[in-house]
Amino acid sequence: MAYCNWAHLCDYAFYDDGKKICIIGIFDAITVQRVPTTHTRAVLAMEIKGEPGETVEGRIQVLRPDHGELLDTGGPIQLSPAGHAQLVLGIDNLTLPDIGPYEIRILLDGEVAKVVPFQVIRASR
């Protein structure tokens, strides 16, 4: 059964020439002047582990403080012959309507595998 080994919300992530994942600017808070606001670019980098060659149905949900859904997307994830997949998913132009705690839920085959929390914080004046 597949599971999410790790997941990070960051500014940028990419694969180097050796196919290692490089993660830049891990964060758990976004400071804003006012809401609603649009966060122009974030990346969710993660590693899924399971059986060699396994295919799982992956979903990413972004939930606002009242648990209303801002994003729900997904598709099949094919694990390698070694039983893992490292993924870099861009989240562009995400509208953040509220101050408070948000969640990114990673679901595998319909079950929550990992939750990545982040806060939207009002800037000090």
C-alpha positions as CSV (number, residue, x, y, z in Angstrom):
1,M,0.0,0.0,0.0
2,A,1.4,3.4,-1.0
3,Y,2.1,6.2,1.4
4,C,3.5,9.7,1.3
5,N,7.0,9.6,2.8
6,W,7.4,13.4,2.8
7,A,5.9,16.6,1.4
8,H,7.0,20.2,1.4
9,L,5.4,23.4,0.3
10,C,8.1,25.6,-1.2
11,D,8.9,28.4,-3.6
12,Y,10.6,26.2,-6.2
13,A,11.6,22.6,-6.8
14,F,13.3,20.8,-9.7
15,Y,15.2,17.7,-10.7
16,D,18.9,18.0,-11.1
17,D,21.0,16.1,-13.8
18,G,21.2,13.1,-11.5
19,K,17.4,13.1,-11.1
20,K,17.6,14.2,-7.5
21,I,14.9,16.5,-6.3
22,C,16.1,20.0,-5.3
23,I,13.8,22.0,-3.0
24,I,14.2,25.8,-2.5
25,G,12.4,28.0,0.0
26,I,10.3,25.7,2.2
27,F,7.6,27.7,3.9
28,D,4.6,27.3,6.2
29,A,3.3,30.9,6.2
30,I,2.3,33.5,3.7
31,T,2.2,37.2,4.9
32,V,-0.3,39.4,3.1
33,Q,-1.4,43.0,3.3
34,R,-5.1,42.1,2.8
35,V,-7.4,39.3,1.7
36,P,-8.4,38.1,-0.7
37,T,-5.0,37.9,-2.3
38,T,-3.4,35.7,-5.0
39,H,-0.3,33.8,-4.3
40,T,1.3,33.6,-7.8
41,R,3.5,30.6,-7.4
42,A,4.1,27.8,-5.0
43,V,5.3,24.2,-5.4
44,L,4.3,21.0,-3.6
45,A,7.2,18.6,-3.7
46,M,6.6,15.1,-2.3
47,E,7.7,11.5,-2.3
48,I,5.3,8.5,-2.6
49,K,6.5,5.1,-1.6
50,G,4.8,1.7,-2.1
51,E,5.1,-1.6,-4.1
52,P,7.4,-1.6,-7.1
53,G,5.4,-0.6,-10.2
54,E,2.3,0.1,-8.2
55,T,-0.2,2.6,-9.6
56,V,-2.2,4.7,-7.1
57,E,-4.8,7.4,-7.6
58,G,-3.4,10.6,-6.2
59,R,-5.4,13.8,-5.3
60,I,-4.3,17.2,-4.0
61,Q,-6.8,19.3,-2.2
62,V,-6.2,22.8,-0.8
63,L,-8.6,23.7,2.0
64,R,-9.3,27.2,3.4
65,P,-9.8,27.8,7.2
66,D,-13.5,26.9,7.0
67,H,-12.5,23.7,5.2
68,G,-14.0,25.0,1.9
69,E,-12.2,23.6,-1.1
70,L,-9.9,26.0,-3.1
71,L,-8.3,23.3,-5.3
72,D,-9.0,19.6,-6.0
73,T,-6.9,17.9,-8.7
74,G,-5.4,14.5,-9.3
75,G,-4.6,11.6,-11.4
76,P,-2.8,8.2,-11.5
77,I,0.7,8.0,-10.0
78,Q,2.9,5.2,-11.3
79,L,5.6,4.1,-8.8
80,S,9.0,3.1,-10.2
81,P,10.5,-0.4,-10.2
82,A,12.1,0.6,-6.9
83,G,8.6,1.5,-5.5
84,H,8.7,5.3,-5.3
85,A,7.8,8.5,-7.1
86,Q,9.1,12.0,-6.4
87,L,6.7,14.6,-7.7
88,V,7.0,18.4,-8.2
89,L,3.5,20.0,-8.6
90,G,3.2,23.7,-9.4
91,I,0.3,25.6,-7.8
92,D,-0.1,28.9,-9.7
93,N,-2.3,31.9,-9.0
94,L,-4.0,30.4,-5.9
95,T,-6.6,32.9,-4.5
96,L,-6.4,33.0,-0.7
97,P,-9.6,34.5,0.6
98,D,-9.1,34.3,4.3
99,I,-6.5,35.0,7.1
100,G,-5.9,31.8,9.1
101,P,-4.9,28.1,8.8
102,Y,-5.0,26.3,5.5
103,E,-4.3,22.7,4.6
104,I,-3.0,20.9,1.6
105,R,-4.3,17.3,1.7
106,I,-2.5,14.6,-0.2
107,L,-4.8,11.6,-0.8
108,L,-3.8,8.2,-2.1
109,D,-6.5,5.9,-3.3
110,G,-9.1,8.1,-1.6
111,E,-7.4,8.1,1.9
112,V,-5.6,11.1,3.4
113,A,-1.9,10.2,3.3
114,K,-0.4,13.5,4.4
115,V,-1.5,17.0,5.4
116,V,0.7,20.0,4.8
117,P,-0.5,22.9,6.9
118,F,0.2,26.6,6.2
119,Q,-1.0,29.9,7.5
120,V,-2.0,33.1,5.9
121,I,-1.0,36.0,8.2
122,R,-1.8,39.7,8.0
123,A,1.3,41.9,7.8
124,S,2.0,44.2,10.7
125,R,1.2,47.8,9.8
